[in-house]
Every structure is written in C-alpha cells, then in structure tokens.
Amino acid sequence: MSETNANSIIEPNLKRQSEIDNESSDSAAAKKPKTETQTSVQEETEKKEQVEEKTLEIEADVAEDKGSRHSMEDAWVIMLDATLDSPGKLRCAHFAIYDGHGGRLAAEYAQKHLHANVVSAGLPRELLDVKAAKKAILDGFRKTDEALLQESTSGGWQDGATAVCLWVFVANIGDAKAVVARSPDGSDEASPLKAIVLTREHKAIYPQERARIQKAGGTVSSNGRLQGRLEVSRAFGDRQFKKVGVVATPDIHSFDLTDREHFIILGCDGLWGVFGPSDAVEFVQKLLKEGLPVTAVCRRLVREAVRERRCKDNCTAIIIVFRHKVALNIGVSKVVYPVYRNIIALLLLSPFAYFLEKKERPPLTFSLLVQFFLLALIGVTANQGFYLLGLYYASPTFASAMQNSVPAITFVMASALRLEHINIARRHGLAKVLGTIASIGGATVITLYKGPLLLHLSNSTQGYSLEEEISANKMQNWTWGCIYLLGHCLSWASWLVFQAPVLKKYPAKLTLTSFTCFFGLIQFLVIAAFVETDLNHWKIQSTEELFTILYAGIVASGIVFSLQTWCIQKGGPVIVAVFQPLQTLLVAIMSFIFLGDQLYSGGVIGAVLIMLGLYLVLWGKTEEKKVESSAKEEDTLKEPLLNDPESRDVEEGAAAAASDTS
C-alpha cells in the first residue's frame, strides 16, 4: 500500500472504531452467545415457563491464492470446535489468518501454537468473562511471540507475521483485518448490510504507532516504514525489529453477537488492498443471496481479488456465516426424525407393494415376520440411530470416511456366511478382493488427502485437513462418535448381508422393504415415546424441516432401500456395498462442477482407484458366474442318461416294441 493510501485510512479507521462501540452498546442487553462444539452457538431465555434455545449456526470456509508472489507465506486456522485438550472446560470456535512476511515460518508457528497458548493462559469457559478472555488473549499473544523469537534465534531465521484472530472476541496485530456485515434493522438479509471494521491497522506511519516506535528508539522513514524497511508496527517474530518498537500486543474488541450480524470476513492485507470493507460485504452478500455455499463464495471472493482486481500479494480470506434461528428443543428431535422418515417411506412403498406383487408374494409365516422384524432392527433402527448419534458427536467428514469401511465389512461377513466365495488362487477371486480394497482406498484418499492443486483458483493449500481435524479437534465425546459410527457401519453391512437369504425365501422385494420400514417405524415409535415426552419435539417448525423429512422418506428410505434390495437379489450384498465409495467420488465431481470446488491430485488418485476397484469386482463376479455355469454344464454332460428313470422307461419301451415286431 502506498503512503497516500495509508494516510487516507487513519481517520476512517478511527470513525469505524467509534461506530463499533456505539453499535455494540445498542445490543448490550443481549446475552453473549455460547460457542458450542461443532457449529452451534446457543443462548437461553425463558418464555412462558418453557426453556427455548435460540441457535446460531456457524459455517466457515477459506480460500487463498499466492497472487504474483513466488511463494505462499500466509497461514490460516478454522477450528469449529477449538476445545483442544480441555473438553468440558472450554467451548469455543477459533478462526485466524496469519500474514507472513520474509518467509512463512513465523506464520506457520503462530498457526500451530497461538490458540493453545491462549487456552493455557486461561481463556474462560464459553467466553462469558470478557475481562478474563482479553487477558488470556494478550498473554497468549505474548507467550507465542516470545517462544517464536527463541525458535527463530536457534533456527537462524527472521520471518514475521501479522494476524487477525476470532474467538467471538476479535484480536489483531498488523494489517490483517476483520469486517462484520451487520443489518441496520434486524435480521433482514434482503436489505444492504453495513460493513463494520472490527480491527485497527498497525502501521508505522500512523501517529499513535509512530510515537510508540520513536519512544522505543526506532525511526519511521519518509516512506512510512520502520527503520526504512518494515511497513507494519506489530507482528509476531521480526526479531531484528523488536528492540526498535515492533511488538506483538494485539488490539482486542468484543461485541454481543445478535441476529443483526450475518457474516464476518477475515482477510490479509492482500485482500483489503483491492477490496474496501463495504465493497467486500456487498460482494459476499450478493453471492450468499444467490444460494451459493460458503466454500464457493470464499473462492469467488479470492478469485475476484486476484484475477479481476489484480492483487499482486498473497491473498487469503475466511468467511464465517451466522445463521440465526430458534430450533433444537422446539423442532423435530433426532429420535422423532426417523419416525417421520419411515412413515413417509411406508406410505410410498405400500401401495406399489400391494398392487405390483399380488401374484408373486409368498404366504406370510411367523418365521418370516420375525426375520422382517430383525431386518428392521438392524437396517433401520440400529443403522439410522447409530448414524444420527455419530453425527452428533463427530464431524460429517469423519462420518463419511467411516462409511467407506462398509464394503470391507460386508465382504468379510458375506464370505464368513458363504454367501460370497473367495478363491484367491483363481483370477476372479483375487480380482474381487483387490477391487474391494482399491475402492475403499480410493474413497479414503479423496476424503483424507488433498495433495497438490490441479485445477481452479488457488495456488496453495496451506491449512488444516481432516487428519489435523481428527487430531486437533478433541471433542468431549469424539470417542463415542467413533463407536456410534462403527455401529452404524456394522449395522449397514449386516443389513445388506442378511437380506440375501431372506430374499431367497421371500422374493417380493417391495413387500419386504415395506415390512422393514413398518417394523422400523414401530421400533422408533417405542423409543421416541419413552425418550421424547415433550410435544414440541414432535412438531415440524419450518419448511426446511418438512423438506428434509420428505426427502429422507421418499428418496433415502423409499427409493434407495427398494433399489438396494433389488440389487442384492440380482448381484448379492458385496456388489451393492462395493458401490458405496462411488458416493464419495460423485460428491467430489459435482462439487467441482457445480460449486466451484478446487480439484486436487488426491481426488484424481482416489477416482482412479475407485473406478479400478469397481471394474475388478464386476469383472471378478462376471468371471465367477461363467466358471460356475461351465461347471454345471460339465456335470450335466457327465451324468449317465440311463440314471434318469424316464430315460430307462423310454429305453425299455423301445426294446419291448422291437421284440413284438420280431
């Protein structure tokens, strides 16, 4: 940024800071939100002797581009659950951008250590004690800078990094910036949102910073740089400038998070060099109103900055979207949801089953009804119940990764029950085993590994991936989440396997699926009757809830269950299970085409493995059927014709006729 631009920013920044204080005082009566595990922030109020939870769901994503620079020196953190190793003592989310200069080592160090240092300095539970939280953030910044300086001294490097961080409170040093989009008249997203700058830039040219630098013995040259070299006056690292005024003391601002705040943009100076705060808020609001997901909006923002507005610097942006609604304790609960889902599925399937399978439906027996009940217990109640509990305690990404174990579990169970033959000495048997392994491996690669970027806007992948999420996101009940998801996978695989013998006895597929949904509905009704005694938990509160229930009942249960049953009858449980990893691949492809997601080498490698695995399994099954049919034909040819009683009668009759003639 030139000297002219830097000078012109001084007064607007002071005005915006006053504006923040005024607007924050307007909402002082509101309670501060409590940041919960994953993506919910809740505040409790009392109304008509009934506790109602006002929920604020948080969705965040990041995009980055190195611009015209030779390397990417920025780093970032998105931690929707930032509890670290202190579950039960702290509930918060954490977001940060570290804008490195002179190298990326300082930014990477702060990325890995700042939040842990702030937590260890005493960040209070739920961020309700503002004074204690500010002290913890100050101490965490100081501790991080001191440790970073020691690290840089021993390592012989002099990198520095500015930062903007968010813990509901906002803290920053240097020229990275946070901007909140606030509606002037409540939560009306259709009206233009006001851009409120939450941070104050720290540059040597500003009078307050210049005075502090000169007091420390430093100088600010005519080009506005400290000692003629460094533009910013506060940063992590920059060991050579610490004695002449560079500090890592952040400005911290807190405000009550109400339904007037719609999203926050965190950005490094590369973004704000080509975007004004109001300009950026307008750009993001327009895309969100068009229905684009946060991921796509974030990447469009960075692409606009680099490609259209010619940002030459590294450009990193995090968008944090707040979605306000009253939910959870007055909406459909997790136990009631599958009740409605199976009601919809049963209403859809029953008429088709009754009319289409009238002639082929075998008579019902008590033994068959017991088997239908057990199939419902495994495939509906346990399967759906474990999955919902797993999603509550673990992340959706981790749940998706766990589901890729279903083909392996199904293969092992089917082989143990002799529903699937394994003969690795034959080519078709080896192909089935290797194909299953390849499909699982491909889906796992897509889920867990990014690799170098191949297509789309970003030139770097600096940040956390799922591996780091699993290791750093220490949820209070993460272990329970894993256990529930493992139960879900075992239930799903068991359901696929045990349908095969039942279908041989009862080949009416739609009727079988209808009975499964019926018994699953009864089982969930019994559970819900004991667990959910509050009628508010049975009420559908919004069109979104209604649409979700209809989709789950019609598509996920009605159509998908019927198709899976048909496929199991035709090809066996392993064929159905081995297509599960294809779901991960299709999601990645559609996200790339329709949502503007980036394409990484991990996605391509995973796609190749999945397709190779599917081909091997299908080829193996085809060859296996050929071998079995050939063996049957050989057995038929080898069997003596005279062993057939009818053939003997024919022969004896012919002999008798011949003797009569003679």
C-alpha positions, 0 to 999 in steps of 0.5 A: 500500500502506498503512503497516500493510501495509508494516510487516507485510512487513519481517520476512517479507521478511527470513525469505524472504531467509534461506530463499533462501540456505539453499535455494540452498546445498542445490543448490550442487553443481549446475552453473549452467545455460547460457542458450542462444539461443532457449529452451534452457538446457543443462548437461553431465555425463558418464555412462558415457563418453557426453556427455548434455545435460540441457535446460531449456526456457524459455517466457515470456509477459506480460500487463498491464492499466492497472487504474483508472489513466488511463494505462499507465506500466509497461514490460516486456522478454522477450528469449529470446535477449538476445545483442544485438550480441555473438553468440558472446560472450554467451548469455543470456535477459533478462526485466524489468518496469519500474514507472513512476511520474509518467509512463512515460518513465523506464520506457520508457528503462530498457526500451530501454537497461538490458540493453545497458548491462549487456552493455557493462559486461561481463556474462560469457559464459553467466553462469558468473562470478557475481562478474563478472555482479553487477558488470556488473549494478550498473554497468549499473544505474548507467550507465542511471540516470545517462544517464536523469537527463541525458535527463530534465534536457534533456527537462524531465521527472521520471518514475521507475521501479522494476524487477525484472530476470532474467538467471538472476541476479535484480536489483531496485530498488523494489517490483517483485518476483520469486517462484520456485515451487520443489518441496520434493522434486524435480521433482514438479509434482503436489505444492504448490510453495513460493513463494520471494521472490527480491527485497527491497522498497525502501521508505522506511519500512523501517529499513535504507532509512530510515537510508540516506535520513536519512544522505543528508539526506532525511526519511521522513514519518509516512506512510512516504514520502520527503520526504512524497511518494515511497513507494519508496527506489530507482528509476531517474530521480526526479531531484528525489529523488536528492540526498535518498537515492533511488538506483538500486543494485539488490539482486542474488541468484543461485541454481543453477537445478535441476529443483526450480524450475518457474516464476518470476513477475515482477510490479509492485507492482500485482500483489503488492498483491492477490496474496501470493507463495504465493497467486500460485504456487498460482494459476499452478500450478493453471492450468499443471496444467490444460494451459493455455499460458503466454500464457493463464495470464499473462492469467488471472493479470492478469485475476484481479488486476484484475477479481476482486481489484480492483487499482486500479494498473497491473498487469503480470506475466511468467511464465517456465516451466522445463521440465526434461528430458534430450533433444537428443543422446539423442532423435530428431535433426532429420535422423532426424525426417523419416525417421520422418515419411515412413515413417509417411506411406508406410505410410498412403498405400500401401495406399489407393494400391494398392487405390483406383487399380488401374484408373486408374494409368498404366504406370510409365516411367523418365521418370516415376520420375525426375520422382517422384524430383525431386518428392521432392527438392524437396517433401520433402527440400529443403522439410522440411530447409530448414524444420527448419534455419530453425527452428533458427536463427530464431524460429517467428514469423519462420518463419511470416511467411516462409511467407506469401511462398509464394503470391507465389512460386508465382504468379510461377513458375506464370505464368513456366511458363504454367501460370497466365495473367495478363491484367491488362487483363481483370477476372479477371486483375487480380482474381487478382493483387490477391487474391494480394497482399491475402492475403499482406498480410493474413497479414503484418499479423496476424503483424507488427502488433498495433495497438490492443486490441479485445477481452479483458483488457488495456488496453495493449500496451506491449512488444516485437513481432516487428519489435523481435524481428527487430531486437533479437534478433541471433542468431549465425546469424539470417542463415542462418535467413533463407536456410534459410527462403527455401529452404524457401519456394522449395522449397514453391512449386516443389513445388506448381508442378511437380506440375501437369504431372506430374499431367497425365501421371500422374493417380493422385494417391495413387500419386504422393504415395506415390512422393514420400514413398518417394523422400523417405524414401530421400533422408533415409535417405542423409543421416541415415546419413552425418550421424547415426552415433550410435544414440541419435539414432535412438531415440524417448525419450518419448511426446511424441516418438512423438506428434509423429512420428505426427502429422507422418506421418499428418496433415502428410505423409499427409493434407495432401500427398494433399489438396494434390495433389488440389487442384492437379489440380482448381484448379492450384498458385496456388489451393492456395498462395493458401490458405496465409495462411488458416493464419495467420488460423485460428491467430489465431481459435482462439487467441482462442477457445480460449486466451484470446488478446487480439484486436487491430485488426491481426488484424481488418485482416489477416482482412479482407484475407485473406478479400478476397484469397481471394474475388478469386482464386476469383472471378478463376479462376471468371471465367477458366474461363467466358471460356475455355469461351465461347471454345471454344464460339465456335470450335466454332460457327465451324468449317465442318461440311463440314471434318469428313470424316464430315460430307462422307461423310454429305453425299455419301451423301445426294446419291448416294441422291437421284440413284438415286431420280431 
